[in-house]
Amino acid sequence: MITLTINGQPREFSQPLAVSELLTLLELTGKRLAVECNGEIVPRSGFDCRLLQHGDNLEIVVAVGGG
């Protein structure tokens, strides 16, 4: 069991996950977004290989269109 803090809220998961797996679980796949992990921006090209660990702090910002 691991705990990740996502946008200030603790969430528990059964095992470590890649950023891409987390986004799938949060139903954010395909959306325009930015992910920061422990103060470092995770490039989109790294979503599949960046493995999240217990205690990681994430900020996920989804772009909203408008005008």
mmCIF file of the N, C-alpha and C atoms, coordinates in Angstrom:
data_MODEL
# 
_entry.id   MODEL 
# 
loop_
_atom_site.group_PDB 
_atom_site.id 
_atom_site.type_symbol 
_atom_site.label_atom_id 
_atom_site.label_alt_id 
_atom_site.label_comp_id 
_atom_site.label_asym_id 
_atom_site.label_entity_id 
_atom_site.label_seq_id 
_atom_site.pdbx_PDB_ins_code 
_atom_site.Cartn_x 
_atom_site.Cartn_y 
_atom_site.Cartn_z 
_atom_site.occupancy 
_atom_site.B_iso_or_equiv 
_atom_site.pdbx_formal_charge 
_atom_site.auth_seq_id 
_atom_site.auth_comp_id 
_atom_site.auth_asym_id 
_atom_site.auth_atom_id 
_atom_site.pdbx_PDB_model_num 
ATOM 1   N N  . MET A 1 1  ? 0.850   -1.175 0.000   1.00 0.00 ? 1  MET A N  1 
ATOM 2   C CA . MET A 1 1  ? 0.000   0.000  0.000   1.00 0.00 ? 1  MET A CA 1 
ATOM 3   C C  . MET A 1 1  ? 0.894   1.235  0.000   1.00 0.00 ? 1  MET A C  1 
ATOM 4   N N  . ILE A 1 2  ? 0.597   2.191  -0.883  1.00 0.00 ? 2  ILE A N  1 
ATOM 5   C CA . ILE A 1 2  ? 1.343   3.453  -0.894  1.00 0.00 ? 2  ILE A CA 1 
ATOM 6   C C  . ILE A 1 2  ? 0.359   4.613  -0.777  1.00 0.00 ? 2  ILE A C  1 
ATOM 7   N N  . THR A 1 3  ? 0.841   5.703  -0.217  1.00 0.00 ? 3  THR A N  1 
ATOM 8   C CA . THR A 1 3  ? 0.039   6.916  -0.115  1.00 0.00 ? 3  THR A CA 1 
ATOM 9   C C  . THR A 1 3  ? 0.703   8.000  -0.950  1.00 0.00 ? 3  THR A C  1 
ATOM 10  N N  . LEU A 1 4  ? -0.083  8.611  -1.822  1.00 0.00 ? 4  LEU A N  1 
ATOM 11  C CA . LEU A 1 4  ? 0.359   9.748  -2.624  1.00 0.00 ? 4  LEU A CA 1 
ATOM 12  C C  . LEU A 1 4  ? -0.490  10.946 -2.221  1.00 0.00 ? 4  LEU A C  1 
ATOM 13  N N  . THR A 1 5  ? 0.106   12.115 -2.187  1.00 0.00 ? 5  THR A N  1 
ATOM 14  C CA . THR A 1 5  ? -0.662  13.331 -1.954  1.00 0.00 ? 5  THR A CA 1 
ATOM 15  C C  . THR A 1 5  ? -0.876  13.971 -3.314  1.00 0.00 ? 5  THR A C  1 
ATOM 16  N N  . ILE A 1 6  ? -2.147  14.072 -3.714  1.00 0.00 ? 6  ILE A N  1 
ATOM 17  C CA . ILE A 1 6  ? -2.493  14.603 -5.029  1.00 0.00 ? 6  ILE A CA 1 
ATOM 18  C C  . ILE A 1 6  ? -3.301  15.872 -4.833  1.00 0.00 ? 6  ILE A C  1 
ATOM 19  N N  . ASN A 1 7  ? -2.738  16.992 -5.278  1.00 0.00 ? 7  ASN A N  1 
ATOM 20  C CA . ASN A 1 7  ? -3.373  18.303 -5.119  1.00 0.00 ? 7  ASN A CA 1 
ATOM 21  C C  . ASN A 1 7  ? -3.809  18.520 -3.671  1.00 0.00 ? 7  ASN A C  1 
ATOM 22  N N  . GLY A 1 8  ? -2.914  18.148 -2.747  1.00 0.00 ? 8  GLY A N  1 
ATOM 23  C CA . GLY A 1 8  ? -3.146  18.387 -1.327  1.00 0.00 ? 8  GLY A CA 1 
ATOM 24  C C  . GLY A 1 8  ? -3.973  17.341 -0.606  1.00 0.00 ? 8  GLY A C  1 
ATOM 25  N N  . GLN A 1 9  ? -4.466  16.337 -1.321  1.00 0.00 ? 9  GLN A N  1 
ATOM 26  C CA . GLN A 1 9  ? -5.311  15.308 -0.717  1.00 0.00 ? 9  GLN A CA 1 
ATOM 27  C C  . GLN A 1 9  ? -4.599  13.955 -0.729  1.00 0.00 ? 9  GLN A C  1 
ATOM 28  N N  . PRO A 1 10 ? -4.465  13.299 0.426   1.00 0.00 ? 10 PRO A N  1 
ATOM 29  C CA . PRO A 1 10 ? -3.845  11.971 0.446   1.00 0.00 ? 10 PRO A CA 1 
ATOM 30  C C  . PRO A 1 10 ? -4.749  10.930 -0.209  1.00 0.00 ? 10 PRO A C  1 
ATOM 31  N N  . ARG A 1 11 ? -4.138  10.068 -1.018  1.00 0.00 ? 11 ARG A N  1 
ATOM 32  C CA . ARG A 1 11 ? -4.864  8.975  -1.676  1.00 0.00 ? 11 ARG A CA 1 
ATOM 33  C C  . ARG A 1 11 ? -4.027  7.716  -1.528  1.00 0.00 ? 11 ARG A C  1 
ATOM 34  N N  . GLU A 1 12 ? -4.678  6.594  -1.285  1.00 0.00 ? 12 GLU A N  1 
ATOM 35  C CA . GLU A 1 12 ? -3.969  5.319  -1.131  1.00 0.00 ? 12 GLU A CA 1 
ATOM 36  C C  . GLU A 1 12 ? -4.160  4.446  -2.367  1.00 0.00 ? 12 GLU A C  1 
ATOM 37  N N  . PHE A 1 13 ? -3.084  3.738  -2.704  1.00 0.00 ? 13 PHE A N  1 
ATOM 38  C CA . PHE A 1 13 ? -3.083  2.826  -3.844  1.00 0.00 ? 13 PHE A CA 1 
ATOM 39  C C  . PHE A 1 13 ? -2.424  1.527  -3.403  1.00 0.00 ? 13 PHE A C  1 
ATOM 40  N N  . SER A 1 14 ? -2.780  0.430  -4.059  1.00 0.00 ? 14 SER A N  1 
ATOM 41  C CA . SER A 1 14 ? -2.307  -0.888 -3.633  1.00 0.00 ? 14 SER A CA 1 
ATOM 42  C C  . SER A 1 14 ? -0.842  -1.145 -3.968  1.00 0.00 ? 14 SER A C  1 
ATOM 43  N N  . GLN A 1 15 ? -0.284  -0.395 -4.938  1.00 0.00 ? 15 GLN A N  1 
ATOM 44  C CA . GLN A 1 15 ? 1.105   -0.624 -5.354  1.00 0.00 ? 15 GLN A CA 1 
ATOM 45  C C  . GLN A 1 15 ? 1.647   0.628  -6.026  1.00 0.00 ? 15 GLN A C  1 
ATOM 46  N N  . PRO A 1 16 ? 2.972   0.724  -6.169  1.00 0.00 ? 16 PRO A N  1 
ATOM 47  C CA . PRO A 1 16 ? 3.536   1.853  -6.903  1.00 0.00 ? 16 PRO A CA 1 
ATOM 48  C C  . PRO A 1 16 ? 3.010   1.872  -8.341  1.00 0.00 ? 16 PRO A C  1 
ATOM 49  N N  . LEU A 1 17 ? 2.821   3.054  -8.893  1.00 0.00 ? 17 LEU A N  1 
ATOM 50  C CA . LEU A 1 17 ? 2.312   3.179  -10.258 1.00 0.00 ? 17 LEU A CA 1 
ATOM 51  C C  . LEU A 1 17 ? 3.134   4.178  -11.036 1.00 0.00 ? 17 LEU A C  1 
ATOM 52  N N  . ALA A 1 18 ? 3.066   4.060  -12.347 1.00 0.00 ? 18 ALA A N  1 
ATOM 53  C CA . ALA A 1 18 ? 3.637   5.072  -13.230 1.00 0.00 ? 18 ALA A CA 1 
ATOM 54  C C  . ALA A 1 18 ? 2.651   6.235  -13.290 1.00 0.00 ? 18 ALA A C  1 
ATOM 55  N N  . VAL A 1 19 ? 3.149   7.408  -13.657 1.00 0.00 ? 19 VAL A N  1 
ATOM 56  C CA . VAL A 1 19 ? 2.275   8.576  -13.786 1.00 0.00 ? 19 VAL A CA 1 
ATOM 57  C C  . VAL A 1 19 ? 1.129   8.269  -14.748 1.00 0.00 ? 19 VAL A C  1 
ATOM 58  N N  . SER A 1 20 ? 1.411   7.612  -15.870 1.00 0.00 ? 20 SER A N  1 
ATOM 59  C CA . SER A 1 20 ? 0.364   7.291  -16.843 1.00 0.00 ? 20 SER A CA 1 
ATOM 60  C C  . SER A 1 20 ? -0.721  6.396  -16.238 1.00 0.00 ? 20 SER A C  1 
ATOM 61  N N  . GLU A 1 21 ? -0.334  5.449  -15.383 1.00 0.00 ? 21 GLU A N  1 
ATOM 62  C CA . GLU A 1 21 ? -1.319  4.575  -14.733 1.00 0.00 ? 21 GLU A CA 1 
ATOM 63  C C  . GLU A 1 21 ? -2.188  5.376  -13.763 1.00 0.00 ? 21 GLU A C  1 
ATOM 64  N N  . LEU A 1 22 ? -1.568  6.304  -13.047 1.00 0.00 ? 22 LEU A N  1 
ATOM 65  C CA . LEU A 1 22 ? -2.324  7.155  -12.124 1.00 0.00 ? 22 LEU A CA 1 
ATOM 66  C C  . LEU A 1 22 ? -3.342  7.989  -12.893 1.00 0.00 ? 22 LEU A C  1 
ATOM 67  N N  . LEU A 1 23 ? -2.931  8.573  -14.006 1.00 0.00 ? 23 LEU A N  1 
ATOM 68  C CA . LEU A 1 23 ? -3.841  9.403  -14.797 1.00 0.00 ? 23 LEU A CA 1 
ATOM 69  C C  . LEU A 1 23 ? -5.014  8.581  -15.328 1.00 0.00 ? 23 LEU A C  1 
ATOM 70  N N  . THR A 1 24 ? -4.762  7.320  -15.670 1.00 0.00 ? 24 THR A N  1 
ATOM 71  C CA . THR A 1 24 ? -5.851  6.430  -16.107 1.00 0.00 ? 24 THR A CA 1 
ATOM 72  C C  . THR A 1 24 ? -6.825  6.193  -14.958 1.00 0.00 ? 24 THR A C  1 
ATOM 73  N N  . LEU A 1 25 ? -6.300  5.904  -13.766 1.00 0.00 ? 25 LEU A N  1 
ATOM 74  C CA . LEU A 1 25 ? -7.164  5.676  -12.603 1.00 0.00 ? 25 LEU A CA 1 
ATOM 75  C C  . LEU A 1 25 ? -7.989  6.916  -12.252 1.00 0.00 ? 25 LEU A C  1 
ATOM 76  N N  . LEU A 1 26 ? -7.410  8.103  -12.465 1.00 0.00 ? 26 LEU A N  1 
ATOM 77  C CA . LEU A 1 26 ? -8.107  9.350  -12.153 1.00 0.00 ? 26 LEU A CA 1 
ATOM 78  C C  . LEU A 1 26 ? -8.968  9.839  -13.314 1.00 0.00 ? 26 LEU A C  1 
ATOM 79  N N  . GLU A 1 27 ? -9.040  9.032  -14.388 1.00 0.00 ? 27 GLU A N  1 
ATOM 80  C CA . GLU A 1 27 ? -9.822  9.342  -15.588 1.00 0.00 ? 27 GLU A CA 1 
ATOM 81  C C  . GLU A 1 27 ? -9.401  10.674 -16.207 1.00 0.00 ? 27 GLU A C  1 
ATOM 82  N N  . LEU A 1 28 ? -8.083  10.877 -16.290 1.00 0.00 ? 28 LEU A N  1 
ATOM 83  C CA . LEU A 1 28 ? -7.530  12.094 -16.880 1.00 0.00 ? 28 LEU A CA 1 
ATOM 84  C C  . LEU A 1 28 ? -6.769  11.826 -18.173 1.00 0.00 ? 28 LEU A C  1 
ATOM 85  N N  . THR A 1 29 ? -6.803  10.591 -18.661 1.00 0.00 ? 29 THR A N  1 
ATOM 86  C CA . THR A 1 29 ? -6.086  10.235 -19.876 1.00 0.00 ? 29 THR A CA 1 
ATOM 87  C C  . THR A 1 29 ? -6.617  11.056 -21.053 1.00 0.00 ? 29 THR A C  1 
ATOM 88  N N  . GLY A 1 30 ? -5.688  11.591 -21.843 1.00 0.00 ? 30 GLY A N  1 
ATOM 89  C CA . GLY A 1 30 ? -6.063  12.329 -23.044 1.00 0.00 ? 30 GLY A CA 1 
ATOM 90  C C  . GLY A 1 30 ? -6.351  13.801 -22.816 1.00 0.00 ? 30 GLY A C  1 
ATOM 91  N N  . LYS A 1 31 ? -6.388  14.230 -21.565 1.00 0.00 ? 31 LYS A N  1 
ATOM 92  C CA . LYS A 1 31 ? -6.648  15.640 -21.276 1.00 0.00 ? 31 LYS A CA 1 
ATOM 93  C C  . LYS A 1 31 ? -5.337  16.425 -21.330 1.00 0.00 ? 31 LYS A C  1 
ATOM 94  N N  . ARG A 1 32 ? -5.455  17.713 -21.610 1.00 0.00 ? 32 ARG A N  1 
ATOM 95  C CA . ARG A 1 32 ? -4.280  18.586 -21.586 1.00 0.00 ? 32 ARG A CA 1 
ATOM 96  C C  . ARG A 1 32 ? -4.000  18.927 -20.131 1.00 0.00 ? 32 ARG A C  1 
ATOM 97  N N  . LEU A 1 33 ? -2.839  18.483 -19.653 1.00 0.00 ? 33 LEU A N  1 
ATOM 98  C CA . LEU A 1 33 ? -2.530  18.700 -18.250 1.00 0.00 ? 33 LEU A CA 1 
ATOM 99  C C  . LEU A 1 33 ? -1.038  18.787 -18.011 1.00 0.00 ? 33 LEU A C  1 
ATOM 100 N N  . ALA A 1 34 ? -0.694  19.238 -16.821 1.00 0.00 ? 34 ALA A N  1 
ATOM 101 C CA . ALA A 1 34 ? 0.695   19.278 -16.369 1.00 0.00 ? 34 ALA A CA 1 
ATOM 102 C C  . ALA A 1 34 ? 0.766   18.510 -15.053 1.00 0.00 ? 34 ALA A C  1 
ATOM 103 N N  . VAL A 1 35 ? 1.848   17.763 -14.871 1.00 0.00 ? 35 VAL A N  1 
ATOM 104 C CA . VAL A 1 35 ? 2.046   16.987 -13.651 1.00 0.00 ? 35 VAL A CA 1 
ATOM 105 C C  . VAL A 1 35 ? 3.375   17.403 -13.025 1.00 0.00 ? 35 VAL A C  1 
ATOM 106 N N  . GLU A 1 36 ? 3.306   17.718 -11.741 1.00 0.00 ? 36 GLU A N  1 
ATOM 107 C CA . GLU A 1 36 ? 4.508   18.029 -10.970 1.00 0.00 ? 36 GLU A CA 1 
ATOM 108 C C  . GLU A 1 36 ? 4.608   16.984 -9.863  1.00 0.00 ? 36 GLU A C  1 
ATOM 109 N N  . CYS A 1 37 ? 5.801   16.407 -9.713  1.00 0.00 ? 37 CYS A N  1 
ATOM 110 C CA . CYS A 1 37 ? 6.032   15.410 -8.676  1.00 0.00 ? 37 CYS A CA 1 
ATOM 111 C C  . CYS A 1 37 ? 7.181   15.880 -7.802  1.00 0.00 ? 37 CYS A C  1 
ATOM 112 N N  . ASN A 1 38 ? 6.894   16.097 -6.528  1.00 0.00 ? 38 ASN A N  1 
ATOM 113 C CA . ASN A 1 38 ? 7.898   16.550 -5.562  1.00 0.00 ? 38 ASN A CA 1 
ATOM 114 C C  . ASN A 1 38 ? 8.628   17.803 -6.046  1.00 0.00 ? 38 ASN A C  1 
ATOM 115 N N  . GLY A 1 39 ? 7.849   18.732 -6.627  1.00 0.00 ? 39 GLY A N  1 
ATOM 116 C CA . GLY A 1 39 ? 8.396   20.014 -7.059  1.00 0.00 ? 39 GLY A CA 1 
ATOM 117 C C  . GLY A 1 39 ? 9.049   20.016 -8.421  1.00 0.00 ? 39 GLY A C  1 
ATOM 118 N N  . GLU A 1 40 ? 9.007   18.891 -9.120  1.00 0.00 ? 40 GLU A N  1 
ATOM 119 C CA . GLU A 1 40 ? 9.648   18.770 -10.432 1.00 0.00 ? 40 GLU A CA 1 
ATOM 120 C C  . GLU A 1 40 ? 8.602   18.426 -11.490 1.00 0.00 ? 40 GLU A C  1 
ATOM 121 N N  . ILE A 1 41 ? 8.571   19.210 -12.581 1.00 0.00 ? 41 ILE A N  1 
ATOM 122 C CA . ILE A 1 41 ? 7.636   18.930 -13.674 1.00 0.00 ? 41 ILE A CA 1 
ATOM 123 C C  . ILE A 1 41 ? 8.012   17.599 -14.313 1.00 0.00 ? 41 ILE A C  1 
ATOM 124 N N  . VAL A 1 42 ? 7.012   16.760 -14.545 1.00 0.00 ? 42 VAL A N  1 
ATOM 125 C CA . VAL A 1 42 ? 7.224   15.482 -15.231 1.00 0.00 ? 42 VAL A CA 1 
ATOM 126 C C  . VAL A 1 42 ? 6.845   15.694 -16.694 1.00 0.00 ? 42 VAL A C  1 
ATOM 127 N N  . PRO A 1 43 ? 7.808   15.594 -17.617 1.00 0.00 ? 43 PRO A N  1 
ATOM 128 C CA . PRO A 1 43 ? 7.465   15.769 -19.031 1.00 0.00 ? 43 PRO A CA 1 
ATOM 129 C C  . PRO A 1 43 ? 6.520   14.660 -19.501 1.00 0.00 ? 43 PRO A C  1 
ATOM 130 N N  . ARG A 1 44 ? 5.651   15.002 -20.432 1.00 0.00 ? 44 ARG A N  1 
ATOM 131 C CA . ARG A 1 44 ? 4.694   14.020 -20.958 1.00 0.00 ? 44 ARG A CA 1 
ATOM 132 C C  . ARG A 1 44 ? 5.417   12.759 -21.432 1.00 0.00 ? 44 ARG A C  1 
ATOM 133 N N  . SER A 1 45 ? 6.607   12.918 -21.999 1.00 0.00 ? 45 SER A N  1 
ATOM 134 C CA . SER A 1 45 ? 7.375   11.761 -22.482 1.00 0.00 ? 45 SER A CA 1 
ATOM 135 C C  . SER A 1 45 ? 7.811   10.847 -21.334 1.00 0.00 ? 45 SER A C  1 
ATOM 136 N N  . GLY A 1 46 ? 7.755   11.331 -20.096 1.00 0.00 ? 46 GLY A N  1 
ATOM 137 C CA . GLY A 1 46 ? 8.155   10.533 -18.943 1.00 0.00 ? 46 GLY A CA 1 
ATOM 138 C C  . GLY A 1 46 ? 7.011   9.919  -18.175 1.00 0.00 ? 46 GLY A C  1 
ATOM 139 N N  . PHE A 1 47 ? 5.769   10.137 -18.615 1.00 0.00 ? 47 PHE A N  1 
ATOM 140 C CA . PHE A 1 47 ? 4.604   9.619  -17.886 1.00 0.00 ? 47 PHE A CA 1 
ATOM 141 C C  . PHE A 1 47 ? 4.623   8.102  -17.744 1.00 0.00 ? 47 PHE A C  1 
ATOM 142 N N  . ASP A 1 48 ? 5.126   7.388  -18.761 1.00 0.00 ? 48 ASP A N  1 
ATOM 143 C CA . ASP A 1 48 ? 5.124   5.921  -18.703 1.00 0.00 ? 48 ASP A CA 1 
ATOM 144 C C  . ASP A 1 48 ? 6.247   5.360  -17.840 1.00 0.00 ? 48 ASP A C  1 
ATOM 145 N N  . CYS A 1 49 ? 7.355   6.090  -17.718 1.00 0.00 ? 49 CYS A N  1 
ATOM 146 C CA . CYS A 1 49 ? 8.507   5.532  -17.010 1.00 0.00 ? 49 CYS A CA 1 
ATOM 147 C C  . CYS A 1 49 ? 8.716   6.136  -15.622 1.00 0.00 ? 49 CYS A C  1 
ATOM 148 N N  . ARG A 1 50 ? 8.043   7.223  -15.282 1.00 0.00 ? 50 ARG A N  1 
ATOM 149 C CA . ARG A 1 50 ? 8.202   7.824  -13.947 1.00 0.00 ? 50 ARG A CA 1 
ATOM 150 C C  . ARG A 1 50 ? 7.347   7.047  -12.955 1.00 0.00 ? 50 ARG A C  1 
ATOM 151 N N  . LEU A 1 51 ? 8.002   6.264  -12.099 1.00 0.00 ? 51 LEU A N  1 
ATOM 152 C CA . LEU A 1 51 ? 7.305   5.439  -11.118 1.00 0.00 ? 51 LEU A CA 1 
ATOM 153 C C  . LEU A 1 51 ? 7.091   6.238  -9.838  1.00 0.00 ? 51 LEU A C  1 
ATOM 154 N N  . LEU A 1 52 ? 5.868   6.297  -9.386  1.00 0.00 ? 52 LEU A N  1 
ATOM 155 C CA . LEU A 1 52 ? 5.520   7.035  -8.173  1.00 0.00 ? 52 LEU A CA 1 
ATOM 156 C C  . LEU A 1 52 ? 5.710   6.126  -6.968  1.00 0.00 ? 52 LEU A C  1 
ATOM 157 N N  . GLN A 1 53 ? 6.214   6.699  -5.882  1.00 0.00 ? 53 GLN A N  1 
ATOM 158 C CA . GLN A 1 53 ? 6.519   5.933  -4.679  1.00 0.00 ? 53 GLN A CA 1 
ATOM 159 C C  . GLN A 1 53 ? 5.746   6.496  -3.482  1.00 0.00 ? 53 GLN A C  1 
ATOM 160 N N  . HIS A 1 54 ? 5.665   5.705  -2.436  1.00 0.00 ? 54 HIS A N  1 
ATOM 161 C CA . HIS A 1 54 ? 5.003   6.117  -1.198  1.00 0.00 ? 54 HIS A CA 1 
ATOM 162 C C  . HIS A 1 54 ? 5.549   7.465  -0.736  1.00 0.00 ? 54 HIS A C  1 
ATOM 163 N N  . GLY A 1 55 ? 4.639   8.389  -0.448  1.00 0.00 ? 55 GLY A N  1 
ATOM 164 C CA . GLY A 1 55 ? 5.023   9.695  0.064   1.00 0.00 ? 55 GLY A CA 1 
ATOM 165 C C  . GLY A 1 55 ? 5.198   10.766 -0.991  1.00 0.00 ? 55 GLY A C  1 
ATOM 166 N N  . ASP A 1 56 ? 5.133   10.405 -2.278  1.00 0.00 ? 56 ASP A N  1 
ATOM 167 C CA . ASP A 1 56 ? 5.283   11.420 -3.326  1.00 0.00 ? 56 ASP A CA 1 
ATOM 168 C C  . ASP A 1 56 ? 4.155   12.441 -3.236  1.00 0.00 ? 56 ASP A C  1 
ATOM 169 N N  . ASN A 1 57 ? 4.500   13.686 -3.543  1.00 0.00 ? 57 ASN A N  1 
ATOM 170 C CA . ASN A 1 57 ? 3.551   14.796 -3.534  1.00 0.00 ? 57 ASN A CA 1 
ATOM 171 C C  . ASN A 1 57 ? 3.361   15.262 -4.976  1.00 0.00 ? 57 ASN A C  1 
ATOM 172 N N  . LEU A 1 58 ? 2.128   15.160 -5.474  1.00 0.00 ? 58 LEU A N  1 
ATOM 173 C CA . LEU A 1 58 ? 1.847   15.525 -6.858  1.00 0.00 ? 58 LEU A CA 1 
ATOM 174 C C  . LEU A 1 58 ? 0.876   16.693 -6.949  1.00 0.00 ? 58 LEU A C  1 
ATOM 175 N N  . GLU A 1 59 ? 1.111   17.521 -7.943  1.00 0.00 ? 59 GLU A N  1 
ATOM 176 C CA . GLU A 1 59 ? 0.158   18.547 -8.329  1.00 0.00 ? 59 GLU A CA 1 
ATOM 177 C C  . GLU A 1 59 ? -0.193  18.255 -9.773  1.00 0.00 ? 59 GLU A C  1 
ATOM 178 N N  . ILE A 1 60 ? -1.484  18.115 -10.049 1.00 0.00 ? 60 ILE A N  1 
ATOM 179 C CA . ILE A 1 60 ? -1.959  17.864 -11.405 1.00 0.00 ? 60 ILE A CA 1 
ATOM 180 C C  . ILE A 1 60 ? -2.871  19.014 -11.784 1.00 0.00 ? 60 ILE A C  1 
ATOM 181 N N  . VAL A 1 61 ? -2.513  19.712 -12.856 1.00 0.00 ? 61 VAL A N  1 
ATOM 182 C CA . VAL A 1 61 ? -3.282  20.859 -13.312 1.00 0.00 ? 61 VAL A CA 1 
ATOM 183 C C  . VAL A 1 61 ? -3.837  20.540 -14.695 1.00 0.00 ? 61 VAL A C  1 
ATOM 184 N N  . VAL A 1 62 ? -5.161  20.621 -14.835 1.00 0.00 ? 62 VAL A N  1 
ATOM 185 C CA . VAL A 1 62 ? -5.825  20.347 -16.095 1.00 0.00 ? 62 VAL A CA 1 
ATOM 186 C C  . VAL A 1 62 ? -6.140  21.687 -16.752 1.00 0.00 ? 62 VAL A C  1 
ATOM 187 N N  . ALA A 1 63 ? -5.733  21.818 -18.032 1.00 0.00 ? 63 ALA A N  1 
ATOM 188 C CA . ALA A 1 63 ? -6.017  23.043 -18.785 1.00 0.00 ? 63 ALA A CA 1 
ATOM 189 C C  . ALA A 1 63 ? -7.498  23.084 -19.128 1.00 0.00 ? 63 ALA A C  1 
ATOM 190 N N  . VAL A 1 64 ? -8.088  24.267 -18.911 1.00 0.00 ? 64 VAL A N  1 
ATOM 191 C CA . VAL A 1 64 ? -9.501  24.461 -19.204 1.00 0.00 ? 64 VAL A CA 1 
ATOM 192 C C  . VAL A 1 64 ? -9.608  25.508 -20.313 1.00 0.00 ? 64 VAL A C  1 
ATOM 193 N N  . GLY A 1 65 ? -10.287 25.156 -21.382 1.00 0.00 ? 65 GLY A N  1 
ATOM 194 C CA . GLY A 1 65 ? -10.465 26.102 -22.496 1.00 0.00 ? 65 GLY A CA 1 
ATOM 195 C C  . GLY A 1 65 ? -11.540 27.123 -22.171 1.00 0.00 ? 65 GLY A C  1 
ATOM 196 N N  . GLY A 1 66 ? -11.483 28.206 -22.851 1.00 0.00 ? 66 GLY A N  1 
ATOM 197 C CA . GLY A 1 66 ? -12.479 29.258 -22.639 1.00 0.00 ? 66 GLY A CA 1 
ATOM 198 C C  . GLY A 1 66 ? -12.063 30.497 -23.396 1.00 0.00 ? 66 GLY A C  1 
ATOM 199 N N  . GLY A 1 67 ? -12.849 31.511 -23.252 1.00 0.00 ? 67 GLY A N  1 
ATOM 200 C CA . GLY A 1 67 ? -12.450 32.717 -23.963 1.00 0.00 ? 67 GLY A CA 1 
ATOM 201 C C  . GLY A 1 67 ? -13.339 33.865 -23.705 1.00 0.00 ? 67 GLY A C  1 
# 
